[in-house]
Amino acid sequence: MTRINLILFAVLILVALGVITAQHKARKLYIELEHQESLASGYQTELGQLQLEQSTWAMHSRLEEYAQQKLHMQVPDVKRIQVIQLEGIR
């Protein structure tokens, strides 16, 4: 009887250590998950800011100002604009 009790006690200790190890790993993984989610949230915020900045830089008025100042380009007169019609394309 004592031998069975010792075997059951050893099994109980091993199972308890397994539960403790599993809980510890689960906590570590949960902490890592929270950290990764906070990083993802920060990246989403940065993406939104970069998209806003890109749309600001790509505005028509900004491009036109850049073309006039840096490239010395000018909008042609209406009289000098020619519209070409392509045949076969509707």
Phi and psi in degrees as a GROMACS rama.xvg file:
@    title "Ramachandran Plot"
@    xaxis  label "Phi"
@    yaxis  label "Psi"
@TYPE xy
-66.3019  -35.3335  THR-2
-65.4585  -42.1948  ARG-3
-64.4589  -39.8499  ILE-4
-63.1594  -40.4772  ASN-5
-66.7248  -39.9018  LEU-6
-65.1802  -45.1905  ILE-7
-63.5139  -37.7775  LEU-8
-64.6719  -41.2975  PHE-9
-65.1299  -41.44  ALA-10
-63.7904  -41.872  VAL-11
-60.2011  -43.4408  LEU-12
-63.4642  -44.4534  ILE-13
-63.6398  -41.5067  LEU-14
-65.3106  -41.8242  VAL-15
-62.9838  -41.1955  ALA-16
-65.3009  -37.0028  LEU-17
-64.128  -41.4276  GLY-18
-64.5844  -43.4785  VAL-19
-62.2325  -43.6659  ILE-20
-63.2158  -43.2345  THR-21
-64.0438  -41.908  ALA-22
-64.6621  -40.3605  GLN-23
-63.4662  -44.2397  HIS-24
-64.0052  -40.5339  LYS-25
-62.9401  -41.0499  ALA-26
-65.0728  -42.943  ARG-27
-62.3778  -42.6063  LYS-28
-66.3328  -36.511  LEU-29
-66.4006  -41.2334  TYR-30
-62.8605  -42.1089  ILE-31
-64.3947  -39.3266  GLU-32
-61.4985  -45.4275  LEU-33
-60.939  -41.3958  GLU-34
-63.2353  -45.1865  HIS-35
-65.9317  -36.7452  GLN-36
-66.5449  -37.8335  GLU-37
-67.8464  -37.151  SER-38
-63.8647  -42.6214  LEU-39
-62.5143  -39.7125  ALA-40
-63.2371  -42.3615  SER-41
-63.4277  -39.9283  GLY-42
-67.3938  -36.0283  TYR-43
-64.3475  -41.3482  GLN-44
-62.9744  -45.0326  THR-45
-64.0504  -38.9823  GLU-46
-61.3875  -43.94  LEU-47
-60.7632  -42.0574  GLY-48
-66.1808  -40.7667  GLN-49
-67.5292  -36.8404  LEU-50
-66.3755  -38.6669  GLN-51
-64.5139  -43.1377  LEU-52
-63.9745  -40.7636  GLU-53
-63.4547  -43.0061  GLN-54
-66.3899  -32.2982  SER-55
-67.4586  -44.8453  THR-56
-68.8879  -25.8879  TRP-57
-93.6514  6.5514  ALA-58
-62.9264  145.777  MET-59
-59.1456  -43.2944  HIS-60
-64.3945  -36.2564  SER-61
-66.7799  -43.2981  ARG-62
-66.09  -39.0238  LEU-63
-66.4641  -40.569  GLU-64
-63.1407  -42.4984  GLU-65
-63.0353  -43.4403  TYR-66
-63.3887  -38.5005  ALA-67
-72.6638  -44.5708  GLN-68
-80.8733  -47.1516  GLN-69
-88.716  -37.091  LYS-70
-102.372  -3.65148  LEU-71
56.3063  42.5534  HIS-72
-96.3768  154.77  MET-73
-134.005  151.58  GLN-74
-76.0065  128.906  VAL-75
-71.2137  157.372  PRO-76
-63.4855  156.824  ASP-77
-62.6943  -32.5694  VAL-78
-67.0844  -25.2704  LYS-79
-92.3294  -4.6859  ARG-80
-86.165  130.278  ILE-81
-118.808  132.582  GLN-82
-100.241  125.951  VAL-83
-107.076  127.904  ILE-84
-97.1736  130.197  GLN-85
-92.9712  135.563  LEU-86
-82.9039  144.101  GLU-87
85.8293  -6.60398  GLY-88
-113.81  126.288  ILE-89
